[in-house]
Amino acid sequence: MEMIFYVLLAVLLIAFWRAAGGRGYDQFLEAGHRHHRQVLRVNAKHPGGGAWKQHLRWMDEDEG
């Protein structure tokens, strides 16, 4: 049981390390803030929501 805990902890740490991509803490927070603002813009444009594929398309359209 204890071994499962340590394996899951290691997997989580590796996942967070890979997500950070070598960026510093401030850079990581700034990227999250930009993404959050993008999601808010897309949600404001499409308040009724839609399917997941539509949401992904809207996110791609909002990038540029």
Short mmCIF file of the C-alpha atoms (twelve columns), coordinates in Angstrom:
data_MODEL
# 
_entry.id   MODEL 
# 
loop_
_atom_site.group_PDB 
_atom_site.id 
_atom_site.type_symbol 
_atom_site.label_atom_id 
_atom_site.label_alt_id 
_atom_site.label_comp_id 
_atom_site.label_asym_id 
_atom_site.label_seq_id 
_atom_site.Cartn_x 
_atom_site.Cartn_y 
_atom_site.Cartn_z 
_atom_site.pdbx_PDB_model_num 
ATOM 1  C CA . MET A 1  0.000   0.000  0.000   1 
ATOM 2  C CA . GLU A 2  2.785   2.370  0.907   1 
ATOM 3  C CA . MET A 3  4.600   1.595  -2.341  1 
ATOM 4  C CA . ILE A 4  1.534   2.606  -4.386  1 
ATOM 5  C CA . PHE A 5  1.521   5.986  -2.657  1 
ATOM 6  C CA . TYR A 6  5.169   6.638  -3.525  1 
ATOM 7  C CA . VAL A 7  4.682   5.546  -7.132  1 
ATOM 8  C CA . LEU A 8  1.681   7.868  -7.527  1 
ATOM 9  C CA . LEU A 9  3.620   10.710 -5.909  1 
ATOM 10 C CA . ALA A 10 6.513   10.150 -8.317  1 
ATOM 11 C CA . VAL A 11 4.141   10.115 -11.301 1 
ATOM 12 C CA . LEU A 12 2.571   13.392 -10.179 1 
ATOM 13 C CA . LEU A 13 5.946   15.045 -9.664  1 
ATOM 14 C CA . ILE A 14 7.123   13.954 -13.097 1 
ATOM 15 C CA . ALA A 15 3.900   15.208 -14.684 1 
ATOM 16 C CA . PHE A 16 4.255   18.628 -13.039 1 
ATOM 17 C CA . TRP A 17 7.947   18.811 -13.954 1 
ATOM 18 C CA . ARG A 18 7.155   18.048 -17.604 1 
ATOM 19 C CA . ALA A 19 4.289   20.566 -17.635 1 
ATOM 20 C CA . ALA A 20 6.611   23.268 -16.315 1 
ATOM 21 C CA . GLY A 21 8.927   22.662 -19.275 1 
ATOM 22 C CA . GLY A 22 11.979  24.104 -17.550 1 
ATOM 23 C CA . ARG A 23 10.257  27.418 -16.910 1 
ATOM 24 C CA . GLY A 24 10.615  29.308 -13.690 1 
ATOM 25 C CA . TYR A 25 7.784   29.786 -11.239 1 
ATOM 26 C CA . ASP A 26 6.904   33.279 -12.538 1 
ATOM 27 C CA . GLN A 27 6.923   32.106 -16.157 1 
ATOM 28 C CA . PHE A 28 4.740   29.141 -15.242 1 
ATOM 29 C CA . LEU A 29 2.198   31.412 -13.532 1 
ATOM 30 C CA . GLU A 30 2.204   33.888 -16.430 1 
ATOM 31 C CA . ALA A 31 1.483   31.111 -18.936 1 
ATOM 32 C CA . GLY A 32 -1.391  29.909 -16.769 1 
ATOM 33 C CA . HIS A 33 -2.745  33.449 -16.512 1 
ATOM 34 C CA . ARG A 34 -2.667  33.912 -20.312 1 
ATOM 35 C CA . HIS A 35 -4.439  30.596 -20.815 1 
ATOM 36 C CA . HIS A 36 -7.057  31.490 -18.192 1 
ATOM 37 C CA . ARG A 37 -7.779  34.806 -19.938 1 
ATOM 38 C CA . GLN A 38 -8.107  32.966 -23.266 1 
ATOM 39 C CA . VAL A 39 -10.650 30.565 -21.763 1 
ATOM 40 C CA . LEU A 40 -12.625 33.502 -20.344 1 
ATOM 41 C CA . ARG A 41 -12.686 35.222 -23.762 1 
ATOM 42 C CA . VAL A 42 -13.876 32.058 -25.511 1 
ATOM 43 C CA . ASN A 43 -16.547 31.449 -22.876 1 
ATOM 44 C CA . ALA A 44 -17.760 35.037 -23.231 1 
ATOM 45 C CA . LYS A 45 -18.064 34.630 -27.010 1 
ATOM 46 C CA . HIS A 46 -19.912 31.305 -26.658 1 
ATOM 47 C CA . PRO A 47 -21.970 31.496 -23.456 1 
ATOM 48 C CA . GLY A 48 -24.180 28.600 -24.504 1 
ATOM 49 C CA . GLY A 49 -21.226 26.268 -24.645 1 
ATOM 50 C CA . GLY A 50 -20.912 23.405 -27.050 1 
ATOM 51 C CA . ALA A 51 -19.214 20.112 -27.664 1 
ATOM 52 C CA . TRP A 52 -15.602 19.578 -26.629 1 
ATOM 53 C CA . LYS A 53 -14.443 19.613 -30.278 1 
ATOM 54 C CA . GLN A 54 -16.150 22.971 -30.772 1 
ATOM 55 C CA . HIS A 55 -14.455 24.350 -27.688 1 
ATOM 56 C CA . LEU A 56 -11.051 23.211 -28.954 1 
ATOM 57 C CA . ARG A 57 -11.733 24.870 -32.318 1 
ATOM 58 C CA . TRP A 58 -12.775 28.097 -30.587 1 
ATOM 59 C CA . MET A 59 -9.604  28.018 -28.494 1 
ATOM 60 C CA . ASP A 60 -7.487  27.570 -31.628 1 
ATOM 61 C CA . GLU A 61 -9.283  30.436 -33.360 1 
ATOM 62 C CA . ASP A 62 -8.699  32.724 -30.369 1 
ATOM 63 C CA . GLU A 63 -4.916  32.157 -30.327 1 
ATOM 64 C CA . GLY A 64 -4.190  34.252 -33.365 1 
# 
